[in-house]
Amino acid sequence: MAKKAKKKWYNSPLFLTIIGLIGGAILSFVATYYFSIREEKLETSKIRTSIGNANQLLEEGMPQDALVKYQELLVLISKEKRPQLYAEIKRGEGLSYYYLAFGSNSEDYFRKAIAYITEAATIFTIDKYPEEYAKTNGYLANAFLAISEIRDKENYLKSAIAANEESLKIYTLEKFPFEYAKTRMNLGIDYESLSEIRDKKQYLLKAIECYSDAAGVFTASEFPYESAIVKLNLANTYSGLSEVEDTENYLNKALDAYSEALQEFTIEKYPEDYASIQLNMGLAHESLAALNNNSTELENARTAYENALGIYTFEKYPYDYGVIKINIATVFLKIAETGKTELYDYAEDAIGEALKVFTVDLYPRSYALAKITQGDFYYKCAVNAKGNKKENLERSLEAYNEALKVFQKASYPDDYEILQEKLSLVREEMEK
């Protein structure tokens, strides 16, 4: 009797039914998984586009509009599910407050900027997101520098230095030369600002080292604007060092650096920067003149101040106009003493122009400085036999006494002492 063929187990209807069910479930799962991934990518793409739009608003100088966009996005984002996107948005929120703070000079906005950028930095770690880590610390350093101008200067500057140093762990000269140079320049600014508080020479030398490193990357041929900025910062730092040591050498270095900066900061392209540099060059030439009793340097100072006045007009820049008028009056007085007595009249006119700007109510300190210059003018006229000696001495005395109304001993002890010496000279001359 023939054997009955044994039915194979995998041909069992029950098995096939089970397999069919399982297969349907798998296909259903795969389809669901595919569509959920697709939806996730689409959602992420939409968010990234929205972040890009908010970033664009920031770049276009609309921080308030950008802030609204960032805050709308935060409602849609989970820090746990999308940490990178969340960090980008928090950083953008912080930058919005940073730029808004400049418009309102708000310490509260700077604090918010620091808080939100710091939160982003806790996600953008150096191991997971090295470039974002460096970028975020750079923004944080800028915020620390800005708030240092309002409060707790030394501590905030040290925080700025630390943040820039963190950026430099990633922004190396070899891999990121542009970012390296930019960060070194920012570090130089931090050190230069810190020199105003303590250890002036030490921090200014560190600033020069940082600026010099940046200058090695930012050459005039490849990066003309950045090169000019570095040269300008170097010039200002050399000027600061000239007050500490090797005065003539550092003043000459400052003048050389200012001249290099002027190759980019021309009167046509950057009129305000041009005028500011001319003002600083005038100050440097005037200091060299005092050091060497050099009339050529006085003429150089006069030229630089007059160049600055071509931009800093009374109508557009009254404060700067007034400052330069005081400076140029002083130069006119010094040149007049070399024999060019016609410049006494120029000095008198310049002082009068300064006093149109500097009233005792609006600018008490500048008013007092203008009055001291006026007192000097009348005193020099008296001792150099220009005009009526007695009247000039009386006017000199009157001008110095006006300055004393501002420079009182308790508030301005150094200026008070200088005025006392000047008053003594006038009284001595009156007794002759």
C-alpha positions as CSV (number, residue, x, y, z in Angstrom):
1,M,0.0,0.0,0.0
2,A,1.4,3.3,-1.1
3,K,2.3,5.7,1.6
4,K,0.1,8.8,2.0
5,A,2.1,11.9,1.1
6,K,2.9,13.9,4.2
7,K,1.8,17.5,3.9
8,K,4.7,19.9,4.5
9,W,4.2,22.2,7.5
10,Y,5.0,25.3,5.6
11,N,2.1,24.5,3.3
12,S,-0.3,24.4,6.1
13,P,-3.3,26.8,5.7
14,L,-2.9,27.9,9.3
15,F,0.7,28.7,8.8
16,L,0.1,30.6,5.6
17,T,-2.6,32.6,7.3
18,I,-0.3,33.5,10.2
19,I,2.5,34.4,7.8
20,G,0.1,36.5,5.8
21,L,-1.0,38.4,9.0
22,I,2.6,38.9,10.1
23,G,3.6,40.0,6.6
24,G,0.8,42.5,6.5
25,A,1.8,43.8,9.9
26,I,5.4,44.2,8.8
27,L,4.5,46.0,5.6
28,S,2.1,48.2,7.6
29,F,4.9,49.0,10.1
30,V,7.4,49.7,7.3
31,A,5.0,52.0,5.6
32,T,4.1,53.8,8.8
33,Y,7.8,54.1,9.8
34,Y,8.7,55.4,6.3
35,F,6.0,58.1,6.4
36,S,6.9,59.2,10.0
37,I,10.5,59.6,9.0
38,R,9.5,61.5,5.9
39,E,7.2,63.8,8.0
40,E,10.0,64.3,10.6
41,K,12.4,65.4,7.8
42,L,9.8,67.7,6.3
43,E,9.1,69.2,9.8
44,T,12.9,69.7,10.4
45,S,13.3,71.3,7.0
46,K,10.4,73.7,7.7
47,I,12.0,74.7,11.0
48,R,15.4,75.1,9.5
49,T,13.9,77.4,6.8
50,S,12.2,79.4,9.6
51,I,15.4,79.7,11.5
52,G,17.1,80.9,8.3
53,N,14.4,83.5,7.8
54,A,14.9,84.8,11.4
55,N,18.7,84.8,10.9
56,Q,18.2,86.9,7.8
57,L,16.1,89.4,9.7
58,L,19.0,89.8,12.2
59,E,21.5,90.3,9.3
60,E,19.2,93.0,7.9
61,G,19.2,94.9,11.2
62,M,15.7,94.0,12.4
63,P,16.4,92.3,15.7
64,Q,12.9,92.9,17.1
65,D,11.3,91.1,14.1
66,A,13.8,88.3,14.4
67,L,13.1,87.9,18.1
68,V,9.4,87.4,17.4
69,K,10.3,84.6,14.9
70,Y,12.7,82.9,17.2
71,Q,10.2,82.9,20.1
72,E,7.4,81.5,17.9
73,L,9.8,78.7,16.9
74,L,10.5,77.8,20.6
75,V,6.9,76.8,21.1
76,L,7.3,74.2,18.4
77,I,10.7,72.8,19.5
78,S,11.5,70.3,22.2
79,K,14.9,70.7,23.7
80,E,15.1,66.9,24.3
81,K,13.9,65.8,20.8
82,R,15.7,68.4,18.7
83,P,18.6,69.8,20.8
84,Q,20.6,71.2,17.9
85,L,17.7,73.1,16.5
86,Y,16.7,74.3,20.0
87,A,20.2,75.6,20.6
88,E,20.3,77.4,17.3
89,I,17.0,79.2,18.2
90,K,18.2,80.1,21.7
91,R,21.4,81.5,20.3
92,G,19.4,83.5,17.8
93,E,17.1,84.7,20.6
94,G,20.2,85.8,22.6
95,L,21.7,87.6,19.6
96,S,18.4,89.5,19.0
97,Y,18.5,90.8,22.6
98,Y,22.2,91.6,22.1
99,Y,21.4,93.9,19.1
100,L,18.4,95.4,20.7
101,A,20.5,96.3,23.7
102,F,22.6,98.7,21.6
103,G,19.5,100.6,20.6
104,S,18.2,101.0,24.1
105,N,21.5,100.7,26.1
106,S,19.6,98.2,28.2
107,E,21.6,96.2,30.7
108,D,18.7,93.9,31.0
109,Y,18.8,93.0,27.3
110,F,22.5,92.3,27.6
111,R,21.9,90.0,30.5
112,K,19.2,88.1,28.5
113,A,21.6,87.8,25.6
114,I,24.2,86.3,27.8
115,A,21.7,83.9,29.4
116,Y,20.3,82.6,26.2
117,I,23.6,82.3,24.4
118,T,25.0,80.5,27.4
119,E,22.1,78.0,27.3
120,A,22.9,77.3,23.6
121,A,26.6,76.7,24.6
122,T,25.5,74.0,27.0
123,I,24.2,72.0,24.0
124,F,26.8,73.0,21.4
125,T,29.6,71.2,23.3
126,I,33.2,71.1,21.9
127,D,32.9,67.3,21.4
128,K,29.6,67.1,19.5
129,Y,29.5,70.4,17.7
130,P,33.0,71.9,17.6
131,E,32.4,74.6,15.1
132,E,29.1,75.7,16.7
133,Y,30.9,75.6,20.0
134,A,33.5,78.1,18.7
135,K,30.9,80.3,17.1
136,T,28.7,80.4,20.2
137,N,31.6,81.3,22.5
138,G,32.5,84.1,20.1
139,Y,29.0,85.6,20.4
140,L,29.2,85.1,24.2
141,A,32.5,87.0,24.3
142,N,31.0,89.9,22.4
143,A,28.1,90.1,24.8
144,F,30.5,90.1,27.8
145,L,32.5,92.9,26.2
146,A,29.4,95.0,25.6
147,I,28.0,94.7,29.1
148,S,31.4,95.5,30.6
149,E,30.9,99.1,29.4
150,I,27.9,99.3,31.8
151,R,28.9,97.4,34.9
152,D,31.5,95.2,36.6
153,K,34.0,95.9,33.9
154,E,36.9,93.8,35.0
155,N,35.0,90.6,35.7
156,Y,33.0,90.8,32.4
157,L,36.2,91.5,30.4
158,K,37.8,88.4,32.0
159,S,34.7,86.4,31.0
160,A,35.0,87.7,27.5
161,I,38.7,86.7,27.4
162,A,37.8,83.2,28.6
163,A,35.1,82.8,26.0
164,N,37.4,83.9,23.1
165,E,40.1,81.5,24.4
166,E,37.5,78.7,24.2
167,S,36.7,79.7,20.6
168,L,40.4,79.5,19.7
169,K,40.5,75.8,20.8
170,I,38.7,75.2,17.5
171,Y,39.6,78.2,15.4
172,T,43.2,77.4,14.8
173,L,45.4,79.3,12.4
174,E,45.8,76.2,10.2
175,K,42.2,75.1,9.9
176,F,40.2,78.4,10.3
177,P,42.6,81.3,9.5
178,F,39.9,83.9,9.0
179,E,38.0,83.0,12.2
180,Y,41.3,82.7,14.1
181,A,42.4,86.2,13.1
182,K,39.0,87.7,13.9
183,T,39.0,86.0,17.3
184,R,42.6,87.2,18.0
185,M,41.5,90.7,17.1
186,N,38.6,90.5,19.5
187,L,40.9,89.2,22.2
188,G,43.1,92.2,21.7
189,I,40.1,94.5,22.2
190,D,39.4,92.7,25.5
191,Y,43.0,93.2,26.7
192,E,43.1,96.8,25.6
193,S,39.9,97.5,27.5
194,L,41.3,95.7,30.6
195,S,44.4,97.9,30.5
196,E,42.1,100.9,31.4
197,I,41.6,99.3,34.8
198,R,44.9,97.8,35.9
199,D,48.3,96.7,34.7
200,K,48.2,99.0,31.7
201,K,51.6,98.0,30.2
202,Q,51.0,94.3,30.6
203,Y,47.6,94.2,29.0
204,L,48.5,96.6,26.2
205,L,51.5,94.4,25.2
206,K,49.1,91.4,25.2
207,A,46.7,93.4,23.0
208,I,49.6,94.2,20.6
209,E,50.5,90.5,20.4
210,C,46.9,89.6,19.5
211,Y,46.6,92.4,16.9
212,S,49.9,91.4,15.3
213,D,48.7,87.8,15.0
214,A,45.6,89.0,13.3
215,A,47.5,91.3,11.0
216,G,49.5,88.3,9.8
217,V,46.2,86.9,8.3
218,F,44.4,90.1,7.5
219,T,46.8,91.5,4.9
220,A,45.8,94.7,3.0
221,S,45.8,92.8,-0.3
222,E,43.4,90.0,0.7
223,F,41.4,91.6,3.4
224,P,41.6,95.4,3.1
225,Y,38.8,96.3,5.5
226,E,39.9,93.9,8.2
227,S,43.5,94.9,7.8
228,A,42.6,98.5,8.3
229,I,40.7,97.7,11.5
230,V,43.6,95.8,12.9
231,K,46.0,98.7,12.0
232,L,43.6,101.1,13.7
233,N,43.5,99.0,16.8
234,L,47.3,98.7,16.8
235,A,47.7,102.5,16.5
236,N,45.4,103.1,19.4
237,T,47.3,100.6,21.5
238,Y,50.6,102.1,20.6
239,S,49.2,105.5,21.7
240,G,48.2,104.0,25.0
241,L,51.7,102.5,25.5
242,S,53.3,105.8,24.8
243,E,51.8,107.1,28.0
244,V,53.7,104.4,29.9
245,E,57.1,104.1,28.3
246,D,59.3,104.8,25.3
247,T,56.9,107.7,24.3
248,E,58.5,108.8,21.1
249,N,58.9,105.3,19.7
250,Y,55.4,104.3,20.3
251,L,53.9,107.6,19.1
252,N,55.8,107.1,15.8
253,K,54.5,103.5,15.6
254,A,51.0,104.8,16.2
255,L,51.3,107.4,13.4
256,D,52.6,104.7,11.0
257,A,49.7,102.4,11.8
258,Y,47.2,105.2,11.4
259,S,48.6,106.1,8.0
260,E,48.3,102.4,6.9
261,A,44.6,102.4,8.1
262,L,43.9,105.5,6.1
263,Q,44.8,103.6,2.9
264,E,41.4,101.9,3.3
265,F,39.5,104.4,5.5
266,T,39.5,107.2,2.9
267,I,37.3,110.3,3.2
268,E,35.2,109.1,0.2
269,K,34.5,105.5,1.5
270,Y,34.5,105.9,5.3
271,P,34.2,109.6,6.1
272,E,33.6,109.2,9.9
273,D,36.4,106.7,10.3
274,Y,38.7,109.0,8.3
275,A,37.8,111.9,10.6
276,S,38.3,109.9,13.7
277,I,41.8,108.8,12.6
278,Q,42.7,112.3,11.6
279,L,41.7,113.5,15.1
280,N,43.9,110.7,16.7
281,M,46.8,111.6,14.5
282,G,46.5,115.2,15.5
283,L,46.7,114.2,19.2
284,A,49.8,112.0,18.4
285,H,51.6,114.9,16.5
286,E,50.7,117.3,19.3
287,S,52.2,114.9,21.9
288,L,55.4,114.5,19.8
289,A,55.6,118.3,19.5
290,A,55.5,118.7,23.3
291,L,58.1,116.0,23.7
292,N,60.7,117.5,21.3
293,N,59.6,121.1,21.1
294,N,59.1,120.5,17.4
295,S,57.2,123.2,15.5
296,T,56.9,120.8,12.5
297,E,54.9,118.4,14.6
298,L,52.6,121.3,15.6
299,E,51.9,122.0,12.0
300,N,51.2,118.3,11.4
301,A,48.8,118.4,14.3
302,R,47.1,121.5,12.8
303,T,46.7,119.8,9.4
304,A,45.3,116.6,10.9
305,Y,42.7,118.5,13.0
306,E,41.7,120.6,10.0
307,N,41.2,117.4,8.0
308,A,39.0,116.1,10.7
309,L,36.9,119.3,10.7
310,G,36.2,118.6,7.1
311,I,33.8,115.9,8.3
312,Y,33.1,116.8,11.9
313,T,31.1,119.9,11.2
314,F,29.1,122.0,13.7
315,E,25.8,121.0,12.1
316,K,26.3,117.2,11.9
317,Y,28.8,116.4,14.7
318,P,28.6,119.3,17.2
319,Y,30.4,117.4,20.1
320,D,33.3,116.2,18.0
321,Y,33.5,119.7,16.4
322,G,33.8,121.3,19.8
323,V,36.5,118.9,20.9
324,I,38.6,119.5,17.9
325,K,38.1,123.3,18.2
326,I,39.6,123.1,21.7
327,N,42.5,121.0,20.5
328,I,43.3,123.2,17.5
329,A,43.1,126.3,19.7
330,T,45.8,124.9,21.9
331,V,47.9,124.2,18.8
332,F,47.4,127.7,17.5
333,L,48.6,129.1,20.8
334,K,51.7,127.0,20.7
335,I,52.5,127.9,17.1
336,A,51.8,131.6,17.9
337,E,54.6,131.5,20.5
338,T,57.1,130.6,17.8
339,G,56.6,134.0,16.2
340,K,53.4,133.5,14.2
341,T,51.4,135.9,16.3
342,E,48.5,136.1,13.8
343,L,47.5,132.7,15.1
344,Y,46.4,134.2,18.4
345,D,43.3,135.4,16.6
346,Y,42.7,132.0,15.1
347,A,42.9,130.5,18.6
348,E,40.4,133.0,20.0
349,D,37.9,132.1,17.2
350,A,38.4,128.4,17.8
351,I,37.7,128.8,21.5
352,G,34.6,130.8,20.7
353,E,33.3,128.0,18.4
354,A,33.9,125.4,21.1
355,L,31.9,127.4,23.6
356,K,29.0,127.5,21.2
357,V,28.7,123.7,21.7
358,F,30.0,123.3,25.3
359,T,27.6,125.0,27.7
360,V,27.9,124.5,31.4
361,D,24.5,122.8,31.6
362,L,24.9,120.3,28.8
363,Y,28.7,119.6,28.9
364,P,30.1,120.8,32.2
365,R,33.5,119.1,31.9
366,S,34.0,120.1,28.3
367,Y,32.9,123.6,29.2
368,A,35.5,123.8,31.9
369,L,38.2,122.6,29.6
370,A,37.2,125.2,27.0
371,K,37.4,127.9,29.7
372,I,40.8,126.7,30.8
373,T,42.0,127.1,27.1
374,Q,40.4,130.5,27.1
375,G,42.2,131.4,30.3
376,D,45.5,130.2,28.7
377,F,44.8,132.3,25.6
378,Y,44.3,135.6,27.6
379,Y,47.3,134.8,29.8
380,K,49.6,134.2,26.8
381,C,48.3,137.4,25.1
382,A,49.2,139.3,28.3
383,V,52.7,138.0,28.7
384,N,53.5,138.3,25.0
385,A,52.3,142.0,24.8
386,K,49.3,141.3,22.5
387,G,46.5,143.7,23.5
388,N,46.0,145.4,26.9
389,K,47.9,143.4,29.5
390,K,45.7,144.3,32.5
391,E,42.5,143.5,30.6
392,N,43.9,140.2,29.3
393,L,45.0,139.1,32.8
394,E,41.6,140.0,34.2
395,R,39.9,138.0,31.5
396,S,42.2,135.1,32.1
397,L,41.4,135.1,35.8
398,E,37.7,135.2,35.0
399,A,37.9,132.2,32.6
400,Y,39.9,130.1,35.1
401,N,37.4,130.9,37.9
402,E,34.6,129.8,35.6
403,A,36.4,126.5,35.1
404,L,36.6,126.2,38.9
405,K,32.9,126.1,39.2
406,V,33.1,122.7,37.6
407,F,36.5,121.4,38.6
408,Q,36.0,121.6,42.3
409,K,38.5,120.0,44.7
410,A,36.2,117.2,45.9
411,S,35.1,116.0,42.4
412,Y,38.2,116.8,40.3
413,P,41.2,117.1,42.6
414,D,43.9,116.9,39.8
415,D,42.1,119.5,37.6
416,Y,41.6,121.7,40.6
417,E,45.3,121.7,41.4
418,I,46.2,122.5,37.8
419,L,43.8,125.5,38.0
420,Q,45.3,126.7,41.2
421,E,48.7,126.8,39.6
422,K,47.4,128.7,36.6
423,L,45.6,131.2,38.9
424,S,48.8,131.7,40.8
425,L,50.7,132.6,37.6
426,V,48.0,135.1,36.7
427,R,48.1,136.8,40.1
428,E,51.9,136.9,40.0
429,E,51.8,138.6,36.6
430,M,49.3,141.1,37.9
431,E,51.6,142.1,40.7
432,K,54.5,143.0,38.4
